[in-house]
Amino acid sequence: MQLLDIATYFTSESDVSRVRKGPLADADLQRLYAYPPRPRRPWIRANFVASIDGAVTADGVSAGLGTPADKSVFAVLRTLADAILVGAGTVRAENYGGVRFSDDEKTRRADLGLSPVPPVVVVTASANLAPDARIFTDTDIPPIVVTAEAASPDARRALASAGAQVVEVPGDTVGTTAILAALDGLGLHRILCEGGPGLFGQLLSDDAVDDVCLTTAPFLVAGGAGRISHSAASSLRRMTRAHVVADEDGTVLTRWVKHRPTARG
């Protein structure tokens, strides 16, 4: 991978001025994708891959669009996160399991002051998850399930029995404010949202997305695949380009950060 463009940006925990245009080492990627220094509230980063024509899946899953460069950055992003945030629909569609790291990756996380493995935080208003799903059975640490207190008590108890830490929020939905409050209450501030489009669209509508890492895979897909986000109404949010990275196979990886106007506009 090579760095094609970089903007001076003030939120990084790392000194991005040390990253030069040209070939990138793993340490360079960690600098480019570092979170803000010691965030005091959940910083929501979304990571998606899409085709050139905007498809978010191929053959029904996002993995069909994966390239070596995308997988490398995906691994780096997980290494830097306190928690992985994902909607229940994506957990079911992608057959999610827990995060697994090598000993070297755990050591790098320890050097950053992070726990050995980030939990997966699943958002589901209904608590409709199968207790024998991979998210519960194939993981080093239990997932956290954020659900509505109006969800079936039996469903909530089943998830707790499967090992999940169940966090109940008031009402019959799980809104953005409740998600952020739950994450903050758990001390999870470096958040990597991996989907799906409905959860991403909700966060966008509520202006809760701070950072978007988007991979454009070198494929055309057509068909009826959806976009990386959807919601009931459109929501225009200006973003600032942080960097552009490209791989020799045509993959383009960009990072965009929420635009914060200066006093001059």
C-alpha positions in Angstrom: 0.0 0.0 0.0 1.1 3.6 -0.7 0.0 6.9 0.9 -1.2 9.2 -1.9 -2.5 12.1 0.1 -2.6 13.2 3.8 -4.1 16.3 5.4 -2.8 17.9 8.6 -5.3 16.8 11.2 -5.3 17.5 14.9 -7.2 14.6 16.5 -4.7 11.8 16.1 -3.0 10.1 19.1 0.0 9.6 16.9 2.4 11.9 15.1 1.1 11.6 11.5 3.8 14.1 10.4 6.1 11.1 10.6 4.1 9.4 7.8 5.4 10.2 4.3 3.9 9.6 0.9 4.9 6.3 -0.5 5.0 2.7 0.8 3.5 2.2 4.2 4.6 0.0 7.0 2.3 -1.4 9.7 3.4 1.3 12.1 2.5 4.0 9.5 -1.0 2.5 9.3 -1.4 2.7 13.0 -0.4 6.4 13.0 -2.8 7.2 10.1 -5.8 5.5 11.8 -5.0 6.5 15.4 -8.0 7.8 17.5 -8.1 11.3 19.1 -5.9 11.5 22.3 -7.7 10.2 25.3 -11.3 10.7 24.1 -13.7 11.7 26.9 -16.8 10.4 25.2 -17.4 7.7 22.6 -15.7 8.5 19.3 -17.7 6.7 16.6 -15.6 5.5 13.7 -17.4 3.6 10.9 -15.6 1.2 8.6 -17.1 -0.1 5.3 -16.1 -1.5 2.0 -18.0 -0.8 -1.2 -17.6 -1.5 -4.9 -16.9 1.1 -7.5 -20.6 1.3 -8.3 -21.5 1.6 -4.6 -22.6 -1.9 -3.7 -22.0 -2.8 0.0 -22.1 -6.6 -0.6 -21.3 -9.2 -3.2 -23.3 -12.4 -3.1 -25.0 -11.0 0.0 -22.0 -10.4 2.3 -19.4 -7.7 2.5 -16.6 -10.2 2.6 -17.1 -10.8 -1.1 -15.6 -7.3 -1.7 -12.6 -7.8 0.5 -9.1 -7.3 -0.8 -5.7 -7.8 0.9 -5.3 -4.1 1.5 -8.8 -3.8 3.0 -8.2 -6.8 5.2 -4.9 -5.3 6.5 -6.6 -2.0 7.4 -9.6 -3.8 8.9 -7.1 -5.6 11.2 -5.4 -2.3 12.2 -8.7 -0.6 12.9 -9.8 -3.5 15.2 -6.4 -3.4 17.0 -6.9 0.3 17.8 -10.5 0.0 19.1 -12.0 -0.3 22.6 -15.0 -2.0 21.2 -16.6 -3.2 17.9 -20.2 -1.9 17.5 -22.5 -3.8 15.2 -26.2 -4.2 14.5 -28.0 -7.5 15.1 -28.9 -7.9 11.4 -25.3 -7.8 10.4 -24.4 -10.3 13.2 -26.9 -12.7 11.7 -26.1 -12.0 8.0 -22.3 -12.1 8.4 -22.3 -14.9 11.0 -20.2 -12.8 13.3 -17.9 -14.3 15.8 -15.8 -12.6 18.5 -12.5 -10.7 17.8 -9.4 -12.8 17.9 -5.9 -11.4 18.2 -2.4 -12.9 18.1 -0.1 -12.5 21.0 1.8 -9.8 19.2 -1.4 -7.9 18.5 -2.4 -8.2 22.2 1.0 -6.8 23.1 0.6 -3.8 20.8 -2.8 -3.1 22.4 -1.3 -3.3 25.8 1.3 -0.8 24.7 -1.6 1.5 23.8 -3.3 1.0 27.2 -6.0 -1.1 25.7 -7.6 -4.4 26.9 -6.2 -7.5 25.2 -9.3 -8.0 23.1 -12.2 -5.6 22.3 -15.7 -6.8 23.0 -18.3 -6.9 20.2 -21.2 -4.6 21.2 -24.4 -5.8 19.5 -27.4 -3.4 19.2 -30.8 -5.1 19.1 -34.1 -3.6 20.3 -35.8 -7.0 20.3 -32.9 -9.1 21.8 -33.6 -11.4 18.8 -30.3 -13.3 18.7 -29.8 -17.1 18.7 -28.0 -18.1 21.9 -26.0 -20.7 19.9 -24.8 -18.1 17.3 -21.1 -17.7 16.7 -21.1 -14.3 18.5 -21.6 -16.3 21.8 -19.8 -19.6 21.0 -16.8 -18.5 19.0 -15.2 -15.7 21.1 -12.5 -15.1 23.6 -14.6 -12.7 25.6 -18.4 -12.3 26.0 -20.2 -9.9 23.7 -22.2 -7.0 25.1 -25.8 -6.8 24.0 -27.5 -3.4 24.2 -31.3 -3.9 24.0 -34.6 -2.3 25.0 -36.1 -3.0 28.3 -39.3 -3.7 26.4 -37.7 -6.7 24.7 -38.9 -10.2 25.8 -37.6 -11.0 29.3 -37.2 -14.6 28.1 -35.0 -13.4 25.2 -32.9 -11.2 27.4 -32.4 -14.1 29.9 -31.4 -16.5 27.1 -28.7 -14.1 25.9 -27.4 -13.6 29.5 -27.3 -17.4 29.9 -25.4 -17.6 26.7 -22.7 -15.5 28.3 -23.6 -12.0 27.0 -23.4 -8.9 29.2 -26.9 -7.5 28.6 -27.4 -3.7 28.9 -31.0 -2.6 28.9 -32.0 0.9 27.9 -35.4 2.5 28.6 -38.3 2.1 26.1 -38.9 -0.1 23.1 -36.2 1.1 20.8 -32.4 1.6 21.1 -31.7 5.2 20.0 -28.4 6.8 19.4 -28.4 8.7 22.7 -28.9 5.4 24.6 -26.1 3.6 22.6 -23.7 6.4 23.4 -24.7 6.5 27.0 -24.2 2.7 27.3 -20.8 2.8 25.7 -19.7 5.7 27.9 -21.0 4.0 31.0 -18.9 1.0 30.1 -15.8 3.2 29.6 -15.7 2.3 25.9 -14.7 5.4 23.9 -12.7 4.3 20.9 -15.6 2.7 18.9 -15.4 0.9 15.6 -18.8 0.5 14.0 -18.8 -2.3 11.4 -22.4 -2.0 10.3 -24.8 -2.6 9.2 -26.3 0.1 7.0 -29.3 0.6 9.3 -27.2 1.3 12.3 -24.8 3.4 10.4 -27.7 5.4 8.9 -29.2 5.9 12.4 -25.9 7.2 13.7 -25.5 9.5 10.7 -29.0 10.9 11.1 -28.2 11.7 14.7 -24.9 13.3 13.7 -23.0 10.8 15.9 -20.4 9.7 13.3 -17.0 11.2 13.9 -14.8 9.3 11.5 -15.5 7.1 8.3 -12.9 4.7 6.9 -14.2 3.7 3.4 -12.5 1.2 1.1 -13.4 1.3 -2.6 -12.8 -2.2 -3.9 -11.8 -2.5 -7.6 -15.0 -4.3 -8.6 -18.3 -3.5 -10.3 -21.2 -5.5 -8.9 -24.6 -4.2 -10.2 -27.5 -6.3 -8.9 -29.7 -5.1 -6.0 -27.0 -4.7 -3.4 -27.6 -1.8 -0.9 -25.5 1.1 0.2 -23.3 1.4 3.2 -26.0 3.4 5.0 -29.8 3.9 4.9 -32.3 5.7 7.0 -35.9 7.0 6.7 -34.7 10.5 5.6 -31.6 11.9 4.0 -29.0 13.7 6.2 -26.3 15.8 4.7 -23.1 15.8 6.8 -19.9 17.4 5.6 -16.7 15.5 6.1 -13.0 16.4 5.8 -10.6 14.1 4.0 -7.8 12.9 6.3 -5.9 10.6 3.9 -6.0 8.5 0.7 -4.2 5.2 0.5 -4.0 3.0 -2.6 -2.9 -0.6 -3.3 -1.4 -1.9 -6.5 -4.5 -4.0 -7.2 -6.6 -0.9 -7.5 -8.0 -0.8 -3.9 -8.5 2.8 -2.6 -8.8 3.4 1.1 -9.9 6.8 2.5 -10.4 8.2 5.9 -12.9 11.0 6.4 -13.4 13.0 9.7 -16.4 15.1 10.7 -16.0 18.7 9.5 -15.7 21.1 12.3 -15.9 24.7 11.1 -13.2 27.1 12.3 -14.0 30.7 13.4 -13.4 31.8 9.8 -15.9 29.3 8.4 
